[in-house]
Amino acid sequence: MIFEAVKSMIAKQLKVDEAAITADSRLIEDLKADSANVMVMIMDLEDKYGIMVEDDQIMKLKTVGDVVAYIEQHQ
């Protein structure tokens, strides 16, 4: 399941409790990601799922659910 994989990756990268991450968790406001964290996460997801995230789309990915939906639409 994509959500579980994304959640696990975010928890590891941001050193937050995986149980605290929901689809509605906001990457910056709730999970305290900064722009560098987001870029690394996007690169990891691109590698893992064989997708390309356009730069103008990155800033639209506000929540964990947004990231999952993007992956599902672009695989």
Backbone hydrogen bonds, N-H to C=O, Kabsch-Sander energy under -0.5 kcal/mol:
donor,donor_aa,acceptor,acceptor_aa,energy
5,A,1,M,-1.8
6,V,2,I,-2.8
7,K,3,F,-2.9
8,S,4,E,-2.4
9,M,5,A,-2.2
10,I,6,V,-2.7
11,A,7,K,-2.5
12,K,8,S,-2.2
13,Q,9,M,-2.6
14,L,10,I,-3.0
15,K,11,A,-1.0
16,V,11,A,-1.3
20,A,17,D,-1.8
21,I,18,E,-1.5
22,T,20,A,-0.5
25,S,22,T,-1.3
27,L,62,K,-2.5
30,D,26,R,-1.2
31,L,26,R,-2.0
32,K,28,I,-0.8
33,A,27,L,-2.4
38,V,34,D,-2.3
39,M,35,S,-2.2
40,V,36,A,-2.4
41,M,37,N,-2.5
42,I,38,V,-2.6
43,M,39,M,-2.4
44,D,40,V,-2.5
45,L,41,M,-2.5
46,E,42,I,-2.6
47,D,43,M,-2.2
48,K,44,D,-2.7
49,Y,45,L,-2.8
50,G,46,E,-1.4
51,I,46,E,-1.0
54,E,52,M,-0.7
57,Q,54,E,-1.6
58,I,54,E,-1.2
59,M,55,D,-0.7
60,K,57,Q,-1.4
61,L,57,Q,-0.6
61,L,58,I,-1.5
62,K,60,K,-1.5
64,V,25,S,-2.1
65,G,23,A,-2.8
67,V,63,T,-1.8
68,V,64,V,-2.4
69,A,65,G,-2.7
70,Y,66,D,-2.3
71,I,67,V,-2.3
72,E,68,V,-2.6
73,Q,69,A,-2.1
74,H,70,Y,-1.4
75,Q,71,I,-1.1
